[in-house]
Amino acid sequence: MSEANEKKDIQLFEDSPIRTAWDEEKEEWYFSIVDVVAVLTDQKTPRSASTYWAVLKKRLREEGASQLLTNCKQLKMTAADGKKRATDVANTEQLLRIIQSIPSPKAEPFKAWLAMVGRERIEETIDPEQAIDRALDTYLKKGYSEEWVHQRLLAIRIRNELTDEWKKHGVKKGQEYAILTDEISRAWSGMTTRQYKRLKGLKKENLRDNMTDLELVLTMLAEASTTDISKTVQPKDFSENQQVAQQGGEVAGIARKALEERTGRPVITSENAASLRQLVTDIVEDAAELPEINGNETKDSGPK
């Protein structure tokens, strides 16, 4: 794993610090597991939280979750005494899996949220239109205008048409998609996707969700042009697909430069969407909208 940078402005949950680290290469957040355990189980000291986590790890191994624990990493993080110590960390997926195994009332909203998300994904598999409806509702809840949301959904359709075209010409999903996307971005904006995100101060956030109307329109123009050119020239290998991506991006690049000449203002800016609520707050609020959880959960001092 590439070196991850510990954030000085650590995240808070219920006014308790959660140490985090950002992996620049993988674009992945990592969270201190013992900090999350301390909050969800009301452990009062780092030692008691570490003891709880040690017992929970043993139980997870006994339940056959050894692969999960193997994939968890250790990073040096600043402890309460100011010293750097190796600390077990987990990415978002791993952390949610661990939370599922914590028998605590505070963990119940997360478990309810996971169940809700699982149900929604199954429903979307049966009826894909529900995914569009949920996306629309999510954007509106985050404060985007209805006009912007419809434009964003159009951008998604245009992107899907492009990736469908790439599939037809043997482009592999993953790294090759990313390379071609960077070619398009560089041709119209002068930056790769990562450089563009860095300009806007983004990490895990979606770049297009943080674009202005003009930036989004030019991105759509670049990708729609790439699709149209590809249908015309029928690229035969990855190298030819790269050339097509550059050509499609250049169409939008010409439009960007022409507009900037007319207005005297840059199209590309460091502006981004208003800061979104922290992930854990979103989860708890979503779960709070579910029917009340039945049961007589009691606070546990440790995993059973």
N, C-alpha and C positions, 0 to 999 in steps of 0.2 A: 504494500500500500504506500502511495506517495505520502510525503510528510503533510500532515494536516495542521492548520493554524488555529491555535486556541483563541477564542474570542474573549477580549477583556470585558466587553459588555455582555456578560453571561445572561442567559434567558432566565426568566422567573416564572414559577408556577405557584400560585397561592402565596406569593411573597417569599418563596423559597428559591434559592439559587440552583439552577441546573447548568452545570458546566458543559460547554459545547465546543466542538472543533469543526472546521470546514476544510474538506479535502478539495483543493482547487482543481486537481487533475480529474477526479471522478465526479466533481460537482455534487458532493454528498455531505450532508450534515451527520455528525456523530455526537451522541449524547452519553454523558456519564451515567452508567446503569445504576450505580450505588446512590447517586443523587435522586434519581427518579424513584427508586425503591424507598428512600428515606421519606419522600413526600407522600407517596401513596400508602405507606404503612405507619406513618407518624413516628418514625424513629427519631429520637431526640439527639443522638450523637452519631458522628461518623463511624465509630466503632460498632455501635449496634446495627447501623445500616449495613456495614460490611459483613457482619455476622449473619444478618437476614439473607443477604445476597448469596453468601457461601452455602447456606442451607438450601436456598432455592435452586442454586446450580446443581447441587447433589440430587435434588428431587427431579429436576429436568433430565438429568442423565439417566436416572432410573426409569423415567417415562419414555426414553428413546429419543430425546431431543439433543443428543450429543452433537449432531451436525450443526445445529443452531449455535451451540456454545463454541464449537470449533471455529465458526465463521466470525464470531465476535472478536474484535481486536483490542489491543491495549495501546493507549497513548499516554504520554507524560502530561499530567495536568496539575495545576497549582492546588495544593491541599489547603485546609483551613489554617495550617501553621505557616503558610507561605512557601513551602517547599514543593518542588516538582516530584510527583510520584507516578509510577505506572498505574493506570486506571483502566478497568474494563469499560469499553465503550460499545455502543450499538448504533447502527443506522436506523432509520425510521421503521422499516419493515421488521427488523430484528427486535426493536424495542417494543413494538406493538404485540409481537408474539410473546415476549417475556411478560408484558402486562397482563396478557390473558391468563397467565399462571399465578398471578398474585391474588390470594383470597382476601380482598379488602374492599369495603364499601366504596372507597375512593376510586377503585379501579373499575367499578361497575359501569360508569358512563362510557368509558373507553370500550369495554366489551360490548355494550349496547350499540355503540356507534359502528363497531366492526361488523356486528350482525346486520345492522341496517344497510351498510355498504354492500355486504355480500348479497343480501336480498335484491338490492337495486341492480347489481351487475347481472344477476340471473334474469331479472325482468328485462334488462336491456338486450340480453342475448336472444330472448324470445321476441321482443318488440324493440328494434334499434331506434325507433323514433323517440322512445322515452329518454334516450341518452341526449338527444338534441334538446328536448324539453327541459331536462335537468340542467344542462349547460346554460340555457337561457336564464333559468331561474337563479342559478348560482351567480352568474355575472350581475344580474339585477340586484341581488342581495348585497353584493360587494360594492354597489354604488355606481356602476357604469350606466351610462344613458342607454335607453332602448335602441337609439340609432346606432351607437357604437357597437352594441351587442350584435345587432343584425349584420353589421359590417364584419365583425369578428367571426361570426358563423359562416359568412360567405368566404372569408379567408381560409377557414378550415376546409370548406368544400373544394376550393381551388387547390389547396395543398394536397388533398386526397386525390384529385385528378392527376396531379403531377406525380405522386408516388405510384399511382396505378400505371402511368406511362413508363416510369422507371422499371417497374416489375416486368412489363412486357419486353423490355430490352435487357433483361438479365442483371439489373442493378440489385445488389444484395442489401437487405434491410440492415441497419446498424451503422457500421463505420462508413460504408460507401454512400449511404444516404447523407451522413453527416458531411462527408467530403464535398458532395455535390451541392448541398445546402450552403456550405461555406463559399463555394465558387460563385453561387448566385449572389450571396450577401456581399462578398468582396467586390463583385462587378458593379453593383448598384450603389452600395453605401461606402465602399472603400475599407470595410472592416469584416473580419470573420464574425461568426455568431458570438464567440467567446469575447472578442474585443468589444463588440457592440454591447453585450451585457455588462461588461466592466465599465464602459462609459456611463451606463445608467445606474451603476451601483447595485446590480442584481447578482444573486447567487443561484439559488434553486428556483427562483421565480421564472415564469414563462416570459420570454422576451416580447412576444407579440401582445401579451396582455399589458405590457408597459409601453407600447408604442402610441404615438399621437395618430390622429386620423391620417395625416399625410404619409407618415412612415408606414402605416398599415396598408394604405392604398398602393404605395410604391412596391411594397413587398408582394402584394397580390399581382401587380402588373408584371413584376420580374418572374414570378412563378408561372403565371398564365402564359407569358411569352415563351418561357422555356418549354412548357407543354406543347404549345402550338408549333414551335420550331422543331421539336422532337418528332411530332407527327408528320412533319414535312420531310425532314432529312433522314429519318429512320436510322439513328446511330446503331452501329454494329458491335461496339465494345465499350468498355468503361472510359477509355481515353476520348472516344467520340462523344460520349455522354457529358464528359467534362467540358468539352468545347461548346456543346449545346447549352449547358448551364451558364457558361460565361457569356454567351451571346444573348440568352434570355435576360440575364442580369444587366447587361449593357443597355438594353432597351429602357429599363427603368432608370438606369444611371444617367442616360441622356435626358430623360424627363426631369430628373432631380436637378441636374445642373442648369437646365433651361429655366426652371421655376426659381431657382436661387438667383439667377442673373436678373430675372424680372422683379423679384421682391427685395433682393439685397439681404436676405436672411437665410441662414442654414436650415435645411429641412430636418437634418439629424440633430437631435439635442440630447442632453443628459436627463431630460424630464422622464419621470416614471409615474406609475399609478400611485395613488395614495397608499401609504403603508397599510398592509393588510393585518388583520388581527393574528395573533400568534396561533400556531397550529393547535396547541392543546386547548386554547380557549374556544376555537371553532368546534373542536370535537365535543367538548363538554356542552356547549350550547346546542349543538345538533342533537346530542343524546337527550338533553333536557326536554326536547320537543316530543320524545317518544312517550308512550304510555308508561306510567309509573312502574318501576321494577318491583315485582313481588318478591317476597322472601323476608327472612329475618336475619340479614347479614349482621354479623357482629365483628368488631374490630379484633384482628388477630395480632398476636405478638410475634408470630413467625409462621412460615408455611407448614402445613400439615404433612 
